[in-house]
């Protein structure tokens, strides 16, 4: 096994894994197909393993390739982080900062915050990664993350923003056509918007609701009862706004004067514990610190006066910050 293996071999390996073919990897990476093939063959020779087998549908990864994927992706994230750090050298706030957030937060809440950040620091470039997967800050998949769960890793610095409240909502046009439910049991007579595949977050969130059901399923909010199913939070929000039915959305978004009505607030309420986090090694990075403070300030304004804001500029390790 060769120990000194160039990063470009792993880069082509990841490209083939993601695209399923040498030609697809070559297009994605901006190289030629023969070059991609040579890289994969060289990596197989250096590691002494077979990474792909040919089939009618393309190149299929072997078990070894699948086992190596997370390690190669970690190398990719580190390489990207190195470029971002190098781009920030010089005076002032400059370079690239990569921010991860959920789809809804990234589309509905962060744009004006990012706009103000860019106005204050024109030399700063922002990469906004929208995903409902919690990106790994320790592997440098992102510099800063907005999370709806308290981070547990000791190497992360975190600021608790507060609780983002959610509830059942429907457009007033829908309610005018179909009536307004007053009890949860009445949801069965309505078009309910919900998930297609229940994630761990959905299961935990529903269980966390205190509605005197002793941990039983939320009445009217199970997959079989949904008239409209999608795992995209953005699609669910769009359907609610379009008057397609009743669904769950953030109270802050519903209050923007778009005709949404909050339904049964006493029977159902859900709160998302919101944090802004980054790796402790980035504490003294001007680009990351400026972005971190801007996100904290903007999200605190969004959440509203639900808590006493922490003093600006002070951060705590994830394992010690737990107060309101």
Secondary structure, 3 states (H helix, E strand, C coil): CCCCCCHHHHHHHHHHHHHCCHHHHHHHHCCCHHHHHHHHHHHHHHHCCCCEEEECCEEEECHHHHHHHHHHHHHHHHHHHHHHHHHCCCCCCCEEEEEEECHHHHHHHHHHHHHHHHHHCCCEEEEEEECCCCCCCCCCCCCEEEECCCCCCCCEEEEEEEEEEEEEEEEHHHHHHHCCCCCHHHHHHCCEEECCCCCHHHHHHHHHCCCCCCCCCCCCCCHHHEEEECCCHHHHHHHHHCCCCEEEEEHHHHCCCCCEEEECCCCCCEEEEEEEEEEHHHCCCHHHHHHHHHHHHHHHHHHCCCCCCCCCCCCEECCCCCCC
